[in-house]
Amino acid sequence: MSVRTPDPDPDWESQGEPAAPPANPAWLSDIELEEVRQRLPLIYVEAVPVRVDGLGTVVEVGVLLRGTPTGEITRTLVSGRVMYGETLRDALFRHLEKDLGPMAFPLLPASPVPFAVAEYFPMPGISQFTDDRQHAVSLAYVVPVTGTCEPRQDALEVTWMTPEEASAPEVAAEMEGGRGALIRQALASVGRLP
C-alpha cells in the first residue's frame, strides 16, 4: 500500500512560504486525474442556468461560449466534477460560481434530484453524449439565477436565449458533447420545450 503526499498549494508557494498541503486534499494532480479517467467513470454535475418570471416560468436559458484547448469555439453548460467528500449541492454551487461569477446568485434546488442523468463516453455511438477524455456520469439540474453573470475560468460569455432559440437545431449543433439534447430535456422538464 502506497501513501500519497499531498500536492502543494500553488497559492501558498506564491507567498514565499514553503510548500503546504492543499486546502482540499481530495483534488487530483493532472497525472492522477488522467490515470483515473482511464479506469473509472467520474461523477459530474451540470447546470442549465435559467431566468424565470414572477410565476416561475422559464423565460431565458443561459448558454456558455468557451474556447477549447485546441482553439475551437463551442457552446456548453455549467459543469464540473464532484470532489471526494463534496455534496452534490456544494459541487453545483461551486461550478455555478466558477462559471457564472460570484454575483450570479443561483437558486439551488431544494432537492438534489436531477432532471436527467447523462452518460458521456469517449467512444461515439454508445449514447448521445460524448467526452473524448473519459467515461463520465453527469447529474443535470435546471438552476434559476437572479444576479449578474460574468463568466470566469474558460468561459468567454453567457448568452441568454429564449427557450425557442436554445432548443433550435442550430444551437444544438454548436453544443459540445451532445449537450443540445440536454438543453431540450431541461426545457421539457420545466414545460418549456416548444
C-alpha positions as CSV (number, residue, x, y, z in Angstrom):
1,M,0.0,0.0,0.0
2,S,1.5,3.3,-1.0
3,V,1.0,6.6,0.7
4,R,0.5,9.7,-1.4
5,T,1.8,13.0,-0.3
6,P,-0.5,16.0,-0.9
7,D,0.2,18.2,-3.8
8,P,1.5,21.7,-2.8
9,D,-1.0,24.5,-2.8
10,P,0.3,26.9,-5.5
11,D,-1.2,30.0,-3.7
12,W,0.8,29.1,-0.6
13,E,4.0,28.8,-2.6
14,S,3.4,32.2,-4.4
15,Q,3.5,33.9,-1.0
16,G,7.1,32.8,-0.5
17,E,6.3,30.1,2.1
18,P,7.4,26.5,1.8
19,A,5.0,24.1,0.1
20,A,2.0,23.3,2.3
21,P,-0.8,20.7,1.9
22,P,-3.6,21.9,-0.4
23,A,-6.8,23.3,1.1
24,N,-8.6,20.3,-0.3
25,P,-6.5,17.1,-0.5
26,A,-9.3,15.5,-2.5
27,W,-8.1,17.3,-5.6
28,L,-6.1,15.2,-8.0
29,S,-3.0,16.2,-9.9
30,D,-3.2,16.3,-13.7
31,I,-1.3,12.9,-13.9
32,E,-3.6,11.3,-11.3
33,L,-6.7,12.6,-13.0
34,E,-5.6,11.2,-16.3
35,E,-5.0,7.8,-14.7
36,V,-8.4,7.8,-13.0
37,R,-10.1,8.9,-16.2
38,Q,-8.7,5.8,-17.9
39,R,-10.0,3.4,-15.3
40,L,-13.2,4.8,-13.7
41,P,-16.3,6.8,-14.7
42,L,-16.3,10.2,-12.9
43,I,-19.3,11.9,-11.4
44,Y,-20.1,15.4,-12.7
45,V,-22.9,17.9,-12.1
46,E,-24.2,20.1,-14.9
47,A,-26.5,23.1,-14.6
48,V,-28.7,24.7,-17.2
49,P,-28.9,28.3,-15.9
50,V,-32.3,30.0,-16.5
51,R,-34.1,33.2,-15.8
52,V,-37.7,32.9,-14.6
53,D,-40.5,35.4,-14.5
54,G,-42.6,36.2,-11.3
55,L,-44.7,33.0,-11.8
56,G,-41.6,30.8,-12.1
57,T,-41.8,30.2,-15.8
58,V,-38.5,29.9,-17.6
59,V,-38.1,32.9,-20.0
60,E,-34.4,32.6,-20.8
61,V,-31.7,29.9,-20.9
62,G,-28.0,30.7,-20.3
63,V,-25.5,29.0,-22.6
64,L,-21.8,29.4,-22.2
65,L,-19.4,30.2,-25.0
66,R,-16.0,28.9,-24.5
67,G,-12.7,28.1,-26.2
68,T,-11.3,24.6,-26.2
69,P,-7.6,23.8,-25.7
70,T,-7.4,23.3,-29.5
71,G,-8.7,26.8,-30.2
72,E,-12.2,25.8,-31.2
73,I,-15.1,27.9,-30.0
74,T,-18.1,25.9,-28.7
75,R,-21.2,26.3,-26.6
76,T,-21.7,24.4,-23.4
77,L,-23.3,24.3,-20.0
78,V,-22.1,24.9,-16.5
79,S,-20.4,21.6,-15.5
80,G,-17.7,20.1,-13.4
81,R,-16.5,17.2,-11.3
82,V,-17.9,16.3,-7.9
83,M,-14.9,16.1,-5.5
84,Y,-14.5,13.3,-2.9
85,G,-16.4,14.2,0.2
86,E,-18.3,17.0,-1.5
87,T,-22.1,17.1,-1.6
88,L,-24.0,17.5,-4.9
89,R,-25.3,20.9,-3.7
90,D,-21.8,22.1,-2.9
91,A,-20.4,20.9,-6.2
92,L,-23.3,22.5,-8.1
93,F,-22.8,25.8,-6.3
94,R,-19.0,25.8,-6.8
95,H,-19.3,25.2,-10.5
96,L,-22.1,27.8,-10.9
97,E,-19.9,30.4,-9.2
98,K,-16.8,29.3,-11.1
99,D,-18.5,29.6,-14.5
100,L,-21.0,32.4,-13.9
101,G,-19.2,34.5,-11.3
102,P,-19.9,35.2,-7.7
103,M,-22.8,37.7,-8.4
104,A,-24.9,35.2,-10.3
105,F,-26.9,34.3,-7.2
106,P,-28.2,30.8,-8.2
107,L,-31.3,29.4,-6.5
108,L,-30.2,25.9,-5.9
109,P,-33.0,23.3,-6.0
110,A,-34.4,22.3,-2.6
111,S,-34.0,18.6,-3.6
112,P,-30.8,17.3,-5.2
113,V,-32.9,15.3,-7.7
114,P,-31.6,16.0,-11.2
115,F,-33.9,16.3,-14.3
116,A,-31.6,13.9,-16.2
117,V,-28.6,11.6,-15.8
118,A,-26.3,11.8,-18.8
119,E,-23.7,9.3,-19.6
120,Y,-20.7,10.6,-21.5
121,F,-18.4,8.1,-23.3
122,P,-15.1,8.6,-25.2
123,M,-16.4,6.3,-27.9
124,P,-19.2,7.8,-30.1
125,G,-22.4,5.8,-30.6
126,I,-22.9,4.3,-27.1
127,S,-25.0,7.3,-26.0
128,Q,-25.9,10.7,-27.5
129,F,-23.3,12.3,-25.2
130,T,-19.6,12.1,-25.8
131,D,-16.4,13.3,-24.0
132,D,-13.1,12.4,-25.6
133,R,-11.3,12.4,-22.3
134,Q,-13.4,10.0,-20.2
135,H,-16.4,8.0,-19.3
136,A,-18.5,10.3,-17.0
137,V,-21.9,10.2,-15.4
138,S,-23.4,13.6,-15.1
139,L,-26.4,14.7,-12.9
140,A,-28.1,17.6,-14.7
141,Y,-30.1,20.4,-13.0
142,V,-32.1,23.4,-14.1
143,V,-31.0,26.3,-11.8
144,P,-32.6,29.8,-11.8
145,V,-30.1,32.6,-11.4
146,T,-31.2,36.0,-10.3
147,G,-28.0,38.1,-10.3
148,T,-25.4,39.4,-12.8
149,C,-23.5,36.7,-14.7
150,E,-19.9,37.4,-15.6
151,P,-18.2,34.3,-16.8
152,R,-14.9,33.2,-15.3
153,Q,-12.4,30.5,-15.9
154,D,-12.5,29.3,-19.6
155,A,-16.0,30.6,-20.3
156,L,-15.9,33.7,-22.7
157,E,-19.5,34.8,-22.3
158,V,-23.0,33.7,-21.2
159,T,-25.6,34.0,-24.0
160,W,-29.2,34.3,-22.8
161,M,-31.7,32.8,-25.2
162,T,-35.4,32.2,-25.3
163,P,-36.4,28.6,-24.8
164,E,-37.2,28.5,-28.6
165,E,-33.8,29.8,-29.5
166,A,-32.0,27.5,-27.1
167,S,-33.8,24.4,-28.4
168,A,-33.1,25.2,-32.1
169,P,-31.1,22.6,-34.1
170,E,-28.5,25.3,-34.9
171,V,-27.7,25.8,-31.3
172,A,-27.6,22.1,-30.6
173,A,-25.1,21.8,-33.5
174,E,-22.8,24.3,-31.6
175,M,-23.0,22.5,-28.3
176,E,-20.1,20.2,-27.3
177,G,-20.6,16.6,-26.5
178,G,-24.3,16.4,-27.4
179,R,-25.4,18.9,-24.7
180,G,-28.0,20.3,-27.1
181,A,-30.1,17.2,-26.2
182,L,-29.6,18.0,-22.6
183,I,-31.0,21.5,-23.1
184,R,-34.1,20.1,-24.7
185,Q,-34.5,17.7,-21.8
186,A,-34.1,20.6,-19.4
187,L,-36.8,22.6,-21.2
188,A,-39.1,19.6,-21.3
189,S,-38.7,19.1,-17.6
190,V,-40.0,22.6,-16.9
191,G,-42.7,22.5,-19.5
192,R,-40.9,24.9,-21.9
193,L,-40.0,22.7,-24.8
194,P,-41.5,24.4,-27.9
